[in-house]
Amino acid sequence: MPMEFTHQGAEWTPETKDLSGITWKATEEEKQAVDNHFNKAEDWSKKYNRPINVGEFGAYYKAGAYDRIRWTGYVANSAIRRGFSFHYWEFCSGFGVYDPQRNEWKSNLLNAIVPQKK
């Protein structure tokens, strides 16, 4: 997954702490990179009859909000399409989907993680 995007500005990660302005626009190339990883996991899952759990994913708040939403939605929907379970990282800190100061969900990010039924 695109560590330079998801962890840009993350103070605890030496290789990405000084990065900023990295986008994720859901280009065909960017989506294909996600799909390539998930396709390998899906093939393994089918071969060995084992479920897949995407243990954690998210994008740090220093990435652009729309790019975070776009990336999160693509990863979540890609997992859902393949029948993978997943965990978003995390609740209410730097990657968080909840704003504890406002006592409210970050609704655009939440909707990317939990797609609304149509």
Residue pairs with C-beta under 8 A, 6 or more apart in sequence:
1 33
1 34
1 37
1 57
1 75
2 22
2 24
2 30
2 33
2 71
3 13
3 15
3 16
4 16
4 19
4 22
5 22
5 23
5 24
5 59
5 63
5 67
5 71
6 57
6 58
6 59
6 60
6 63
6 71
7 13
7 16
7 19
7 60
8 16
8 19
8 20
8 21
8 22
8 60
8 62
8 63
9 16
9 17
9 18
9 19
9 20
9 60
9 62
9 63
10 16
10 17
10 60
10 62
10 94
11 17
20 62
22 63
23 64
23 67
24 30
24 59
24 63
24 67
24 68
24 70
24 71
25 67
25 70
26 70
26 71
26 74
31 74
34 74
34 75
34 78
35 78
38 78
38 79
38 82
38 84
41 52
41 82
41 84
42 52
42 82
42 84
44 50
44 52
45 51
45 52
45 84
51 83
51 84
51 85
52 79
52 82
52 83
52 84
52 85
53 84
53 85
53 86
53 87
54 75
54 79
54 84
54 85
54 86
54 87
55 86
55 87
56 87
56 88
56 89
56 90
57 72
57 75
57 86
57 87
57 88
57 89
58 72
58 88
58 89
58 90
58 95
59 67
59 68
59 71
59 72
59 95
60 94
60 95
61 68
61 94
61 95
61 96
62 94
63 71
65 108
68 109
69 108
69 109
69 112
70 112
72 88
72 109
72 112
72 113
73 111
73 112
73 113
73 115
75 86
76 86
76 88
76 112
76 113
76 114
76 115
77 115
79 85
79 86
80 115
88 95
88 97
88 113
89 95
90 96
90 97
91 97
91 98
92 98
92 99
92 100
96 106
97 105
97 106
97 109
97 110
97 113
98 104
98 105
98 106
99 105
99 106
